[in-house]
C-alpha cells in the first residue's frame, strides 16, 4: 500500500458577523475572535452593552464547525495541532478578505480582541500582518509559543495590551497563569496590563464595557 498525503489550493467561502452600523459617528471598531465552540453571530451578544452609535464590532467565523454534545448545538474551531501553519495561513487570508470588505476608516480606535482559542488567532494575525491597533485584548487564552518580541516591535508606543483572566478559570492553574504572565511581559513590556477577575472560564462583559 502506497499512502500519500497531498495538498491543493482552492477557493473557499465563509461567513462573518457584525454588530451595529459603521458610520461617520463610529469611534471604535472591534475585531473580535471567538473561542472554541462558539459561532460568531452568538459571540456578538457579549458586546451588545456597548454604545451602538460609538462601537462597530466585526466577528470573524472560525472555519471548522462541529456538533457539541449532548444537545447537538453547532460550534466552531479555529485550529488544531495538525497542520497549524497552513491552517493559520488560510485564516489570515480570510481575515484579510473581511477587512478589505469592511474598509475600517482611518482615525477610529481599533481594538483587537481574542477570547480563549481566539487569543492565539488574534495574536498570530496581527503579528503576520503587522496590524496597528490601539488595544490588544488577550482574554482567557494562551500565547502561541512561536511568537517573539520581534513580532510585535512594530506596535506603536501608545498601544495598550490587556491580559484578562478569571482567577477560578478551570483551564488556568497558578503555574499556567505565571507562565502566561511572564510571556506577556516578555513580549510587550510596559504595554501590558493585567486584569484578573473572580470567575471561571467566561467572557467578562463588565470588563468589555470598561475597555472604551
C-alpha positions as protocol buffer text, in pm:
chain_id: "A"
residue {
  index: 1
  type: UNK
  ca { x: 0 y: 0 z: 0 }
}
residue {
  index: 2
  type: UNK
  ca { x: 140 y: 338 z: -105 }
}
residue {
  index: 3
  type: UNK
  ca { x: -33 y: 601 z: 108 }
}
residue {
  index: 4
  type: UNK
  ca { x: 38 y: 968 z: 37 }
}
residue {
  index: 5
  type: UNK
  ca { x: -91 y: 1294 z: 177 }
}
residue {
  index: 6
  type: UNK
  ca { x: -116 y: 1562 z: -91 }
}
residue {
  index: 7
  type: UNK
  ca { x: -205 y: 1929 z: -84 }
}
residue {
  index: 8
  type: UNK
  ca { x: -418 y: 2151 z: -308 }
}
residue {
  index: 9
  type: UNK
  ca { x: -535 y: 2512 z: -307 }
}
residue {
  index: 10
  type: UNK
  ca { x: -894 y: 2609 z: -375 }
}
residue {
  index: 11
  type: UNK
  ca { x: -1139 y: 2894 z: -320 }
}
residue {
  index: 12
  type: UNK
  ca { x: -1350 y: 2871 z: -6 }
}
residue {
  index: 13
  type: UNK
  ca { x: -1646 y: 3069 z: 131 }
}
residue {
  index: 14
  type: UNK
  ca { x: -1703 y: 3160 z: 495 }
}
residue {
  index: 15
  type: UNK
  ca { x: -1936 y: 3393 z: 683 }
}
residue {
  index: 16
  type: UNK
  ca { x: -1865 y: 3657 z: 946 }
}
residue {
  index: 17
  type: UNK
  ca { x: -2089 y: 3866 z: 1170 }
}
residue {
  index: 18
  type: UNK
  ca { x: -2114 y: 4234 z: 1259 }
}
residue {
  index: 19
  type: UNK
  ca { x: -2295 y: 4431 z: 1526 }
}
residue {
  index: 20
  type: UNK
  ca { x: -2424 y: 4788 z: 1483 }
}
residue {
  index: 21
  type: UNK
  ca { x: -2352 y: 5009 z: 1180 }
}
residue {
  index: 22
  type: UNK
  ca { x: -2024 y: 5163 z: 1069 }
}
residue {
  index: 23
  type: UNK
  ca { x: -2088 y: 5536 z: 1023 }
}
residue {
  index: 24
  type: UNK
  ca { x: -1906 y: 5867 z: 1045 }
}
residue {
  index: 25
  type: UNK
  ca { x: -2003 y: 5874 z: 1413 }
}
residue {
  index: 26
  type: UNK
  ca { x: -1829 y: 5543 z: 1490 }
}
residue {
  index: 27
  type: UNK
  ca { x: -1548 y: 5595 z: 1738 }
}
residue {
  index: 28
  type: UNK
  ca { x: -1431 y: 5238 z: 1800 }
}
residue {
  index: 29
  type: UNK
  ca { x: -1408 y: 4935 z: 1572 }
}
residue {
  index: 30
  type: UNK
  ca { x: -1362 y: 4594 z: 1733 }
}
residue {
  index: 31
  type: UNK
  ca { x: -1213 y: 4290 z: 1560 }
}
residue {
  index: 32
  type: UNK
  ca { x: -1317 y: 4004 z: 1789 }
}
residue {
  index: 33
  type: UNK
  ca { x: -1209 y: 3639 z: 1764 }
}
residue {
  index: 34
  type: UNK
  ca { x: -1435 y: 3395 z: 1949 }
}
residue {
  index: 35
  type: UNK
  ca { x: -1335 y: 3087 z: 2146 }
}
residue {
  index: 36
  type: UNK
  ca { x: -1370 y: 2720 z: 2054 }
}
residue {
  index: 37
  type: UNK
  ca { x: -1729 y: 2601 z: 2037 }
}
residue {
  index: 38
  type: UNK
  ca { x: -1871 y: 2946 z: 1962 }
}
residue {
  index: 39
  type: UNK
  ca { x: -2032 y: 3084 z: 1646 }
}
residue {
  index: 40
  type: UNK
  ca { x: -1954 y: 3444 z: 1555 }
}
residue {
  index: 41
  type: UNK
  ca { x: -2319 y: 3552 z: 1543 }
}
residue {
  index: 42
  type: UNK
  ca { x: -2374 y: 3435 z: 1901 }
}
residue {
  index: 43
  type: UNK
  ca { x: -2042 y: 3570 z: 2027 }
}
residue {
  index: 44
  type: UNK
  ca { x: -2165 y: 3919 z: 1946 }
}
residue {
  index: 45
  type: UNK
  ca { x: -2405 y: 3907 z: 2242 }
}
residue {
  index: 46
  type: UNK
  ca { x: -2119 y: 3993 z: 2474 }
}
residue {
  index: 47
  type: UNK
  ca { x: -2076 y: 4331 z: 2301 }
}
residue {
  index: 48
  type: UNK
  ca { x: -2441 y: 4442 z: 2298 }
}
residue {
  index: 49
  type: UNK
  ca { x: -2390 y: 4651 z: 2610 }
}
residue {
  index: 50
  type: UNK
  ca { x: -2162 y: 4891 z: 2421 }
}
residue {
  index: 51
  type: UNK
  ca { x: -2298 y: 5218 z: 2284 }
}
residue {
  index: 52
  type: UNK
  ca { x: -2422 y: 5121 z: 1934 }
}
residue {
  index: 53
  type: UNK
  ca { x: -2353 y: 5466 z: 1790 }
}
residue {
  index: 54
  type: UNK
  ca { x: -1989 y: 5463 z: 1900 }
}
residue {
  index: 55
  type: UNK
  ca { x: -1895 y: 5096 z: 1853 }
}
residue {
  index: 56
  type: UNK
  ca { x: -1889 y: 4869 z: 1548 }
}
residue {
  index: 57
  type: UNK
  ca { x: -1798 y: 4505 z: 1605 }
}
residue {
  index: 58
  type: UNK
  ca { x: -1660 y: 4265 z: 1342 }
}
residue {
  index: 59
  type: UNK
  ca { x: -1659 y: 3897 z: 1440 }
}
residue {
  index: 60
  type: UNK
  ca { x: -1482 y: 3656 z: 1203 }
}
residue {
  index: 61
  type: UNK
  ca { x: -1612 y: 3299 z: 1198 }
}
residue {
  index: 62
  type: UNK
  ca { x: -1384 y: 3003 z: 1276 }
}
residue {
  index: 63
  type: UNK
  ca { x: -1392 y: 2774 z: 970 }
}
residue {
  index: 64
  type: UNK
  ca { x: -1429 y: 2425 z: 1119 }
}
residue {
  index: 65
  type: UNK
  ca { x: -1779 y: 2355 z: 1250 }
}
residue {
  index: 66
  type: UNK
  ca { x: -1881 y: 2059 z: 1465 }
}
residue {
  index: 67
  type: UNK
  ca { x: -2170 y: 1933 z: 1680 }
}
residue {
  index: 68
  type: UNK
  ca { x: -2150 y: 1984 z: 2056 }
}
residue {
  index: 69
  type: UNK
  ca { x: -2296 y: 1704 z: 2266 }
}
residue {
  index: 70
  type: UNK
  ca { x: -2547 y: 1636 z: 2410 }
}
residue {
  index: 71
  type: UNK
  ca { x: -2785 y: 1888 z: 2252 }
}
residue {
  index: 72
  type: UNK
  ca { x: -2608 y: 1887 z: 1916 }
}
residue {
  index: 73
  type: UNK
  ca { x: -2557 y: 2262 z: 1909 }
}
residue {
  index: 74
  type: UNK
  ca { x: -2320 y: 2376 z: 1634 }
}
residue {
  index: 75
  type: UNK
  ca { x: -1986 y: 2520 z: 1740 }
}
residue {
  index: 76
  type: UNK
  ca { x: -1666 y: 2603 z: 1557 }
}
residue {
  index: 77
  type: UNK
  ca { x: -1291 y: 2562 z: 1593 }
}
residue {
  index: 78
  type: UNK
  ca { x: -1011 y: 2780 z: 1457 }
}
residue {
  index: 79
  type: UNK
  ca { x: -709 y: 2549 z: 1461 }
}
residue {
  index: 80
  type: UNK
  ca { x: -571 y: 2219 z: 1590 }
}
residue {
  index: 81
  type: UNK
  ca { x: -219 y: 2084 z: 1641 }
}
residue {
  index: 82
  type: UNK
  ca { x: -240 y: 1922 z: 1296 }
}
residue {
  index: 83
  type: UNK
  ca { x: -104 y: 2139 z: 1014 }
}
residue {
  index: 84
  type: UNK
  ca { x: -137 y: 2455 z: 1222 }
}
residue {
  index: 85
  type: UNK
  ca { x: 78 y: 2672 z: 997 }
}
residue {
  index: 86
  type: UNK
  ca { x: -126 y: 2608 z: 682 }
}
residue {
  index: 87
  type: UNK
  ca { x: -448 y: 2641 z: 877 }
}
residue {
  index: 88
  type: UNK
  ca { x: -341 y: 2979 z: 1011 }
}
residue {
  index: 89
  type: UNK
  ca { x: -239 y: 3094 z: 662 }
}
residue {
  index: 90
  type: UNK
  ca { x: -593 y: 3021 z: 545 }
}
residue {
  index: 91
  type: UNK
  ca { x: -733 y: 3217 z: 840 }
}
residue {
  index: 92
  type: UNK
  ca { x: -501 y: 3511 z: 769 }
}
residue {
  index: 93
  type: UNK
  ca { x: -621 y: 3525 z: 409 }
}
residue {
  index: 94
  type: UNK
  ca { x: -983 y: 3502 z: 527 }
}
residue {
  index: 95
  type: UNK
  ca { x: -949 y: 3788 z: 779 }
}
residue {
  index: 96
  type: UNK
  ca { x: -768 y: 3991 z: 512 }
}
residue {
  index: 97
  type: UNK
  ca { x: -1077 y: 3949 z: 293 }
}
residue {
  index: 98
  type: UNK
  ca { x: -1310 y: 4051 z: 577 }
}
residue {
  index: 99
  type: UNK
  ca { x: -1114 y: 4369 z: 650 }
}
residue {
  index: 100
  type: UNK
  ca { x: -1089 y: 4453 z: 281 }
}
residue {
  index: 101
  type: UNK
  ca { x: -1468 y: 4444 z: 252 }
}
residue {
  index: 102
  type: UNK
  ca { x: -1530 y: 4629 z: 579 }
}
residue {
  index: 103
  type: UNK
  ca { x: -1292 y: 4917 z: 498 }
}
residue {
  index: 104
  type: UNK
  ca { x: -1219 y: 5035 z: 852 }
}
residue {
  index: 105
  type: UNK
  ca { x: -1175 y: 5413 z: 829 }
}
residue {
  index: 106
  type: UNK
  ca { x: -858 y: 5582 z: 947 }
}
residue {
  index: 107
  type: UNK
  ca { x: -879 y: 5768 z: 1273 }
}
residue {
  index: 108
  type: UNK
  ca { x: -1108 y: 5529 z: 1458 }
}
residue {
  index: 109
  type: UNK
  ca { x: -999 y: 5348 z: 1771 }
}
residue {
  index: 110
  type: UNK
  ca { x: -922 y: 4985 z: 1678 }
}
residue {
  index: 111
  type: UNK
  ca { x: -949 y: 4712 z: 1940 }
}
residue {
  index: 112
  type: UNK
  ca { x: -834 y: 4358 z: 1855 }
}
residue {
  index: 113
  type: UNK
  ca { x: -997 y: 4117 z: 2099 }
}
residue {
  index: 114
  type: UNK
  ca { x: -931 y: 3746 z: 2139 }
}
residue {
  index: 115
  type: UNK
  ca { x: -1114 y: 3517 z: 2377 }
}
residue {
  index: 116
  type: UNK
  ca { x: -987 y: 3169 z: 2471 }
}
residue {
  index: 117
  type: UNK
  ca { x: -875 y: 3000 z: 2145 }
}
residue {
  index: 118
  type: UNK
  ca { x: -932 y: 3332 z: 1972 }
}
residue {
  index: 119
  type: UNK
  ca { x: -633 y: 3480 z: 2158 }
}
residue {
  index: 120
  type: UNK
  ca { x: -387 y: 3275 z: 1952 }
}
residue {
  index: 121
  type: UNK
  ca { x: -568 y: 3365 z: 1629 }
}
residue {
  index: 122
  type: UNK
  ca { x: -575 y: 3737 z: 1707 }
}
residue {
  index: 123
  type: UNK
  ca { x: -208 y: 3745 z: 1807 }
}
residue {
  index: 124
  type: UNK
  ca { x: -90 y: 3546 z: 1508 }
}
residue {
  index: 125
  type: UNK
  ca { x: -293 y: 3760 z: 1271 }
}
residue {
  index: 126
  type: UNK
  ca { x: -170 y: 4100 z: 1387 }
}
residue {
  index: 127
  type: UNK
  ca { x: 188 y: 3972 z: 1403 }
}
residue {
  index: 128
  type: UNK
  ca { x: 166 y: 3833 z: 1050 }
}
residue {
  index: 129
  type: UNK
  ca { x: 6 y: 4144 z: 902 }
}
residue {
  index: 130
  type: UNK
  ca { x: 165 y: 4395 z: 1143 }
}
residue {
  index: 131
  type: UNK
  ca { x: -177 y: 4540 z: 1206 }
}
residue {
  index: 132
  type: UNK
  ca { x: -167 y: 4854 z: 1416 }
}
residue {
  index: 133
  type: UNK
  ca { x: -428 y: 4866 z: 1689 }
}
residue {
  index: 134
  type: UNK
  ca { x: -496 y: 5088 z: 1986 }
}
residue {
  index: 135
  type: UNK
  ca { x: -570 y: 4797 z: 2217 }
}
residue {
  index: 136
  type: UNK
  ca { x: -493 y: 4425 z: 2205 }
}
residue {
  index: 137
  type: UNK
  ca { x: -710 y: 4229 z: 2446 }
}
residue {
  index: 138
  type: UNK
  ca { x: -599 y: 3877 z: 2548 }
}
residue {
  index: 139
  type: UNK
  ca { x: -892 y: 3724 z: 2734 }
}
residue {
  index: 140
  type: UNK
  ca { x: -852 y: 3380 z: 2897 }
}
residue {
  index: 141
  type: UNK
  ca { x: -630 y: 3231 z: 2626 }
}
residue {
  index: 142
  type: UNK
  ca { x: -277 y: 3111 z: 2564 }
}
residue {
  index: 143
  type: UNK
  ca { x: 2 y: 3296 z: 2386 }
}
residue {
  index: 144
  type: UNK
  ca { x: 140 y: 3098 z: 2088 }
}
residue {
  index: 145
  type: UNK
  ca { x: 485 y: 2962 z: 2167 }
}
residue {
  index: 146
  type: UNK
  ca { x: 639 y: 3061 z: 1834 }
}
residue {
  index: 147
  type: UNK
  ca { x: 573 y: 3436 z: 1874 }
}
residue {
  index: 148
  type: UNK
  ca { x: 867 y: 3653 z: 1978 }
}
residue {
  index: 149
  type: UNK
  ca { x: 921 y: 4011 z: 2090 }
}
residue {
  index: 150
  type: UNK
  ca { x: 1033 y: 4097 z: 1736 }
}
residue {
  index: 151
  type: UNK
  ca { x: 686 y: 4006 z: 1606 }
}
residue {
  index: 152
  type: UNK
  ca { x: 535 y: 4297 z: 1800 }
}
residue {
  index: 153
  type: UNK
  ca { x: 807 y: 4560 z: 1778 }
}
residue {
  index: 154
  type: UNK
  ca { x: 603 y: 4735 z: 1508 }
}
residue {
  index: 155
  type: UNK
  ca { x: 325 y: 4827 z: 1754 }
}
residue {
  index: 156
  type: UNK
  ca { x: 301 y: 5194 z: 1838 }
}
residue {
  index: 157
  type: UNK
  ca { x: 421 y: 5306 z: 2180 }
}
residue {
  index: 158
  type: UNK
  ca { x: 68 y: 5409 z: 2272 }
}
residue {
  index: 159
  type: UNK
  ca { x: -77 y: 5061 z: 2205 }
}
residue {
  index: 160
  type: UNK
  ca { x: -223 y: 4904 z: 2519 }
}
residue {
  index: 161
  type: UNK
  ca { x: -221 y: 4528 z: 2577 }
}
residue {
  index: 162
  type: UNK
  ca { x: -453 y: 4384 z: 2841 }
}
residue {
  index: 163
  type: UNK
  ca { x: -446 y: 4031 z: 2981 }
}
residue {
  index: 164
  type: UNK
  ca { x: -786 y: 3932 z: 3124 }
}
residue {
  index: 165
  type: UNK
  ca { x: -847 y: 3606 z: 3307 }
}
residue {
  index: 166
  type: UNK
  ca { x: -1065 y: 3453 z: 3576 }
}
residue {
  index: 167
  type: UNK
  ca { x: -888 y: 3353 z: 3895 }
}
residue {
  index: 168
  type: UNK
  ca { x: -1107 y: 3041 z: 3908 }
}
residue {
  index: 169
  type: UNK
  ca { x: -1065 y: 2950 z: 3541 }
}
residue {
  index: 170
  type: UNK
  ca { x: -1068 y: 2571 z: 3517 }
}
residue {
  index: 171
  type: UNK
  ca { x: -810 y: 2584 z: 3235 }
}
residue {
  index: 172
  type: UNK
  ca { x: -565 y: 2810 z: 3417 }
}
residue {
  index: 173
  type: UNK
  ca { x: -385 y: 2685 z: 3726 }
}
residue {
  index: 174
  type: UNK
  ca { x: -138 y: 2904 z: 3915 }
}
residue {
  index: 175
  type: UNK
  ca { x: 158 y: 2772 z: 3716 }
}
residue {
  index: 176
  type: UNK
  ca { x: -14 y: 2848 z: 3384 }
}
residue {
  index: 177
  type: UNK
  ca { x: -109 y: 3198 z: 3499 }
}
residue {
  index: 178
  type: UNK
  ca { x: 251 y: 3268 z: 3595 }
}
residue {
  index: 179
  type: UNK
  ca { x: 376 y: 3133 z: 3262 }
}
residue {
  index: 180
  type: UNK
  ca { x: 134 y: 3338 z: 3053 }
}
residue {
  index: 181
  type: UNK
  ca { x: 203 y: 3649 z: 3261 }
}
residue {
  index: 182
  type: UNK
  ca { x: 577 y: 3611 z: 3213 }
}
residue {
  index: 183
  type: UNK
  ca { x: 533 y: 3553 z: 2839 }
}
residue {
  index: 184
  type: UNK
  ca { x: 317 y: 3862 z: 2802 }
}
residue {
  index: 185
  type: UNK
  ca { x: 569 y: 4079 z: 2987 }
}
residue {
  index: 186
  type: UNK
  ca { x: 850 y: 3942 z: 2771 }
}
residue {
  index: 187
  type: UNK
  ca { x: 656 y: 4023 z: 2453 }
}
residue {
  index: 188
  type: UNK
  ca { x: 502 y: 4358 z: 2544 }
}
residue {
  index: 189
  type: UNK
  ca { x: 697 y: 4504 z: 2835 }
}
residue {
  index: 190
  type: UNK
  ca { x: 531 y: 4807 z: 2990 }
}
residue {
  index: 191
  type: UNK
  ca { x: 245 y: 4796 z: 2738 }
}
residue {
  index: 192
  type: UNK
  ca { x: 83 y: 4510 z: 2932 }
}
residue {
  index: 193
  type: UNK
  ca { x: -184 y: 4550 z: 3199 }
}
residue {
  index: 194
  type: UNK
  ca { x: -321 y: 4255 z: 3400 }
}
residue {
  index: 195
  type: UNK
  ca { x: -696 y: 4243 z: 3464 }
}
residue {
  index: 196
  type: UNK
  ca { x: -782 y: 3937 z: 3675 }
}
residue {
  index: 197
  type: UNK
  ca { x: -1137 y: 3886 z: 3799 }
}
residue {
  index: 198
  type: UNK
  ca { x: -1305 y: 3642 z: 4032 }
}
residue {
  index: 199
  type: UNK
  ca { x: -1470 y: 3394 z: 3798 }
}
residue {
  index: 200
  type: UNK
  ca { x: -1437 y: 3088 z: 3578 }
}
residue {
  index: 201
  type: UNK
  ca { x: -1365 y: 3046 z: 3206 }
}
residue {
  index: 202
  type: UNK
  ca { x: -1619 y: 3301 z: 3090 }
}
residue {
  index: 203
  type: UNK
  ca { x: -1637 y: 3623 z: 2891 }
}
residue {
  index: 204
  type: UNK
  ca { x: -1627 y: 3917 z: 3131 }
}
residue {
  index: 205
  type: UNK
  ca { x: -1886 y: 4158 z: 2991 }
}
residue {
  index: 206
  type: UNK
  ca { x: -1823 y: 4421 z: 3259 }
}
residue {
  index: 207
  type: UNK
  ca { x: -1456 y: 4439 z: 3160 }
}
residue {
  index: 208
  type: UNK
  ca { x: -1555 y: 4474 z: 2793 }
}
residue {
  index: 209
  type: UNK
  ca { x: -1760 y: 4783 z: 2879 }
}
residue {
  index: 210
  type: UNK
  ca { x: -1460 y: 4934 z: 3058 }
}
residue {
  index: 211
  type: UNK
  ca { x: -1229 y: 4896 z: 2757 }
}
residue {
  index: 212
  type: UNK
  ca { x: -1386 y: 5201 z: 2593 }
}
